[in-house]
C-alpha cells in the first residue's frame, strides 16, 4: 500500500454468514413505539425514494412506463424477506437502473439479470468482493451519479424556478454531509413546507365603484398561513364607506380564515355606515 496505508475493504464472508434470523427479543421490540416510528419512517422514505427513482428512469427511455403499484408491492415483498433473514431494508437504486438503460436494456430482464449477478458474486465469490477497495467502489458510484446530473439544466432551473433550485441544492448538500436517508427526509420536509407556502398564496385587490362603494376581491387559496397579511390589508380600508368582500374567486378557504373574515366584516365599519357584505 502507498505510504504504508492499507486500503479499506469490505468484510465479506458469504451469504450464509450474513443471515441473522430475528429472535424473540427482536419481535418483542415491535411493541416499542420508537421502533414502530422508525419502521414507518424507513417504509415511507424507501417507498418515496423508489418512486422518485422510477420516475427519473422513465424520463431516460421511451419504452414501457413503470407500474408504480407493482414496484411498491415488489419492494414490500423484498423487505419482508430481508427482515426475516436479518438483512437491511432494500430500496430502488437509480444508478444501477440508469446503467441498464445506458447499456441499451429494453426489458425488465435486465433488472433480473443485474440482481442475479449480484447474488452469484455474493454467494460464490465473496473473497473476490473482499479485495476490492471501498474507495474504488465509491469512485465508480460517484462517476455514475455525476453522469446522471443534468448540469446544463441548472441555468434554466435557476432562472425559472429558483425555489426548486434551492431545494435541490439543499437536499444534495444534506445527503453529502449526513447520509442518504437523512438528506432525503430533509428534502421531503422542505418540499412539503414549500408546497404548503405556495398553496396558501392569495391575492387581494381593491377597486372603488361609483357612489363610493369599495369592492375587495380575494383570489387564490386563503389559509391561516396568510391570515395576518390579509387582515393587515383589510384593516387599512376606510371605515366610512360601504365595502363588499368578494370571496367567489377563492379556490380554497379554510375554517380559521373564514371565521376571521366574518369577524372582521362584522366589526369594521362605523355604526353610521352600511355593514360589510360578503359575496361567496
Secondary structure, 3 states (H helix, E strand, C coil): CHHHCCCCECCCCCHHHHCCCCCHHHHHHHHCHHHHHHHHHHHHHHHHHHHHHHHHHHCCCCCCCCCHHHHHHHHHHHHHHHHHHCCCCCCCCHHHHHHHHHCCCCCCHHHHHHHHHHHHHHHHCHHHHHCCEHHHHHHHHHHHHHHHCCCCHHHHHHHHCHHHHHHHHHHHHHHHHCCHHHHHHHHHHHHHHHHHHHHCCEEEEEEECCCCCEEEEEEEEECHHHHHHHHHHHCCCCCCCCEEEEEEEEEEECHHHHHHHHHHHHHCCCCCCCCCEEEC
